[in-house]
Amino acid sequence: MSLESMIFAAVRGIVDSRAFPDVAPEKAQPPYLTYQAVGGDAVNYVEATIPEKQNSRVQISVWAETRLAASDIGKQVEDALRTYLPLQATVLTARRSMHDPETQLRGSMQDFSFWY
């Protein structure tokens, strides 16, 4: 199973399946979330073997019409990822508040490390 499909499986119920890789479609109705791989730790062995697991740092952004809704959904996303065992999530940052002047949506952004 891909990283993207595991993230979607963990969070889809929170935002009625409005979870999108990289960017949301232009007409996406809030609340929704986006997720993007922004790095991670490479695993290399001296024996030139292929590692059994991969690591990825993923940034997840929640978008909603109000600050309260974005914060609440962000907490639900954090809880869902912490307990979704296939991802072995580590929370790397606290949630950060955002505002998109173009859409007037409020956001909550957070970074996670996943071993999968």
C-alpha positions, 0 to 999 in steps of 0.5 A: 500500500502506498503512503498516499493511500495509507494517509487517505485511509487514516483521515478520509472519515474526518473530512468526508473523503475530501483529502487531496495529495499536494493541492485541492481541486479548484472547487473543493468544498471546505472543510478539506485537507491536503497532504504533501511529502516534504522530505524524510530520512533515507535508510542506507545499509553498508551491505547494499540491501533494500530496507524493509521500511521507508520514512517520509516527512509529511505536511498536512494542512486542514482548510475550513471556514472558521478558525475553530473548525480548522483547529478542531479538524486538525486535532482529529487528524493528529489523533487519527494519524497517531493511532493508524498503526501502518504509518507508525506516526511521530508528530514533529510539530505542533499545529500552526494557524494559517489564513488564505487571503484569496479564499478567506479560509482558515487553516491548520498545518502540522508535520508528521514523520511516517515509517511505513 
